[in-house]
Amino acid sequence: MPKSIHRAVVYPLRRSVRLRPGKTLPVKPSPAPVHSTATYDFPAEKSYFFDTNIWLYIYGPIGWPDQKSAVYSRALREIRNSNGTIYINCMVISEFINAFSRIEFKQQTDHSRFKEFRNSLSFRPVAEDITSNVKKILRNTLACDPDLKVIDLPEIMRFFEQGKYDFNDLVFAEICRTKGLVFVTHDKDFSEMGVEILTANEKLLRR
């Protein structure tokens, strides 16, 4: 008896309406304070969320020096001294690991492709360094991985479809809004996301 053949039903795709150039969806968040790391008083028991770039300045690869490393390392010390709490989630850790790995890849010349480098013996000491630094980060933080029941994911996607925001950044901003956290970042893209910010970025402070 011949076997029956399953035939898939192909439904036509419904094209979504495209936004016209120059038009964006209404922005929901209202303006929020932006504080300078130079003048911030680090209130007692305040809660914070560090952007990935901040962890890279503090615990990034050796050989990737930056004057901002000292600024944000001091901020970390001040937060700890004030009994503040720093939150983190798996998305930040993932970004940190990937960015750290690619910075190291760009600094070596033995491999032309990143995946070759990641699968080579040359990557082993890099992986060990990353692991050591992630452990340091975890010792200074509490986990707050996003709960999709709490985060307004449809609203995040409304912002994302404007084509001007990074998805992870939108999630980080939503976490800070819902939990009342101060977002520590050097990324000027967060100036329009309605979260309280602590930064050393002069461009962000001028907005």
C-alpha positions as CSV (number, residue, x, y, z in Angstrom):
1,M,0.0,0.0,0.0
2,P,1.6,3.3,-1.0
3,K,2.4,5.7,1.7
4,S,0.2,8.8,1.8
5,I,2.1,12.1,1.0
6,H,1.6,15.0,3.3
7,R,1.1,18.2,1.4
8,A,1.7,21.4,3.3
9,V,-0.8,24.2,3.0
10,V,1.0,27.4,2.0
11,Y,-0.8,30.5,3.2
12,P,-0.1,33.8,1.5
13,L,2.0,36.2,3.6
14,R,0.3,39.3,4.8
15,R,2.5,42.3,4.3
16,S,2.7,44.7,7.2
17,V,2.2,48.4,6.6
18,R,5.6,50.1,6.3
19,L,6.3,53.3,8.0
20,R,6.9,56.2,5.7
21,P,10.3,57.9,5.8
22,G,10.4,60.6,8.4
23,K,7.5,59.3,10.4
24,T,7.9,57.4,13.6
25,L,5.6,55.9,16.1
26,P,4.7,58.0,19.1
27,V,7.4,57.8,21.9
28,K,5.9,56.6,25.1
29,P,8.6,57.3,27.7
30,S,8.9,60.9,29.1
31,P,12.3,62.6,29.6
32,A,14.2,61.3,32.6
33,P,17.2,62.7,34.5
34,V,20.7,62.2,33.2
35,H,23.4,62.4,35.9
36,S,27.2,62.9,35.5
37,T,29.5,60.4,37.2
38,A,31.7,63.4,38.2
39,T,29.0,65.1,40.3
40,Y,26.6,62.2,41.3
41,D,26.3,61.7,45.1
42,F,25.5,58.0,45.0
43,P,22.6,57.8,47.4
44,A,22.5,55.0,49.9
45,E,20.9,51.8,48.9
46,K,20.0,52.9,45.3
47,S,19.5,50.3,42.6
48,Y,21.3,50.3,39.2
49,F,21.5,48.4,36.0
50,F,24.9,48.4,34.1
51,D,25.0,48.5,30.3
52,T,27.3,46.0,28.7
53,N,29.7,48.7,27.6
54,I,30.2,49.7,31.3
55,W,31.3,46.1,32.2
56,L,33.6,46.1,29.2
57,Y,35.3,49.3,30.5
58,I,35.7,47.7,33.9
59,Y,36.4,44.1,33.1
60,G,37.1,44.1,29.4
61,P,40.2,42.6,27.6
62,I,43.7,43.7,28.7
63,G,45.2,45.6,25.8
64,W,41.9,47.5,25.3
65,P,42.7,50.4,27.6
66,D,40.4,53.4,27.8
67,Q,40.3,56.4,30.1
68,K,36.7,55.7,30.9
69,S,37.8,52.5,32.7
70,A,38.9,54.4,35.7
71,V,35.7,56.5,35.7
72,Y,33.3,53.6,35.7
73,S,35.5,51.5,38.1
74,R,35.2,54.4,40.5
75,A,31.4,54.4,40.0
76,L,31.3,50.7,40.8
77,R,33.2,51.3,44.0
78,E,31.0,54.2,45.1
79,I,27.9,52.1,44.5
80,R,29.3,49.3,46.6
81,N,30.3,51.7,49.4
82,S,26.8,53.2,49.4
83,N,25.2,49.7,49.8
84,G,23.7,50.1,46.4
85,T,22.5,47.1,44.3
86,I,23.5,46.4,40.8
87,Y,21.3,44.2,38.7
88,I,22.3,42.1,35.6
89,N,20.7,39.6,33.3
90,C,21.7,36.9,30.8
91,M,21.5,39.3,27.9
92,V,24.2,41.6,29.3
93,I,26.4,38.6,30.1
94,S,25.9,37.2,26.6
95,E,26.8,40.6,25.0
96,F,29.8,40.9,27.3
97,I,31.1,37.5,26.3
98,N,30.6,38.0,22.6
99,A,32.1,41.5,22.6
100,F,35.1,40.4,24.7
101,S,35.7,37.5,22.3
102,R,35.5,39.6,19.2
103,I,37.9,42.3,20.6
104,E,40.4,39.5,21.3
105,F,39.8,38.1,17.8
106,K,40.6,41.5,16.2
107,Q,43.9,41.7,18.2
108,Q,45.2,38.4,16.9
109,T,46.5,37.5,13.4
110,D,46.5,33.7,13.3
111,H,42.9,33.3,12.1
112,S,40.9,35.1,9.4
113,R,37.5,34.1,10.6
114,F,36.0,34.5,14.1
115,K,34.5,31.0,14.3
116,E,37.9,29.5,13.4
117,F,39.5,31.5,16.3
118,R,36.7,30.5,18.7
119,N,37.2,26.8,17.9
120,S,41.0,27.0,18.1
121,L,43.4,26.3,21.0
122,S,44.2,30.0,20.9
123,F,40.8,30.8,22.2
124,R,41.2,28.7,25.4
125,P,43.1,31.3,27.4
126,V,40.6,34.0,26.2
127,A,37.7,31.8,27.4
128,E,39.4,31.5,30.8
129,D,39.9,35.2,31.0
130,I,36.2,35.8,30.1
131,T,35.1,33.3,32.7
132,S,37.2,34.9,35.4
133,N,35.8,38.3,34.6
134,V,32.2,37.2,34.4
135,K,32.6,35.6,37.9
136,K,33.8,39.0,39.1
137,I,30.7,40.7,37.6
138,L,28.4,38.1,39.2
139,R,30.0,38.7,42.6
140,N,28.9,42.4,42.3
141,T,25.4,41.9,41.0
142,L,22.0,40.3,41.4
143,A,20.2,38.6,38.6
144,C,17.0,40.1,37.2
145,D,16.3,38.2,34.0
146,P,13.3,39.7,32.1
147,D,10.0,38.0,32.7
148,L,7.9,38.3,29.5
149,K,4.8,38.5,31.6
150,V,6.1,41.7,33.2
151,I,7.8,43.3,30.2
152,D,5.5,44.9,27.6
153,L,7.0,43.0,24.6
154,P,4.4,44.3,22.0
155,E,5.3,47.8,23.0
156,I,9.0,47.0,22.7
157,M,8.4,45.7,19.2
158,R,6.5,48.9,18.3
159,F,9.6,50.8,19.1
160,F,11.8,48.3,17.4
161,E,9.9,48.5,14.1
162,Q,10.9,52.2,13.8
163,G,14.3,50.9,12.8
164,K,16.3,53.2,15.2
165,Y,16.6,51.1,18.3
166,D,18.5,47.9,19.3
167,F,16.2,45.2,20.7
168,N,18.4,44.4,23.7
169,D,18.6,48.1,24.5
170,L,14.8,48.4,24.5
171,V,14.6,45.4,26.9
172,F,17.2,47.0,29.2
173,A,15.3,50.3,29.3
174,E,12.0,48.5,30.0
175,I,13.7,46.6,32.9
176,C,14.9,49.9,34.4
177,R,11.5,51.5,34.0
178,T,9.6,48.7,35.6
179,K,12.0,48.2,38.5
180,G,12.9,51.9,39.0
181,L,16.7,51.3,38.3
182,V,19.3,53.9,37.4
183,F,20.8,52.9,34.1
184,V,24.6,53.2,34.0
185,T,25.7,53.5,30.3
186,H,28.0,55.4,27.9
187,D,25.7,54.9,25.0
188,K,24.0,58.1,23.8
189,D,21.2,56.0,22.2
190,F,19.4,55.8,25.6
191,S,18.7,59.5,25.8
192,E,15.2,59.0,24.4
193,M,14.2,55.9,26.3
194,G,12.7,57.5,29.4
195,V,15.1,56.0,32.0
196,E,17.2,57.7,34.7
197,I,20.8,57.6,33.5
198,L,24.2,57.8,35.1
199,T,27.0,58.5,32.6
200,A,30.4,60.1,31.8
201,N,29.4,60.6,28.1
202,E,29.4,64.4,27.5
203,K,27.1,64.1,24.5
204,L,24.5,62.2,26.5
205,L,24.8,64.8,29.3
206,R,24.1,67.7,26.9
207,R,20.9,66.1,25.6
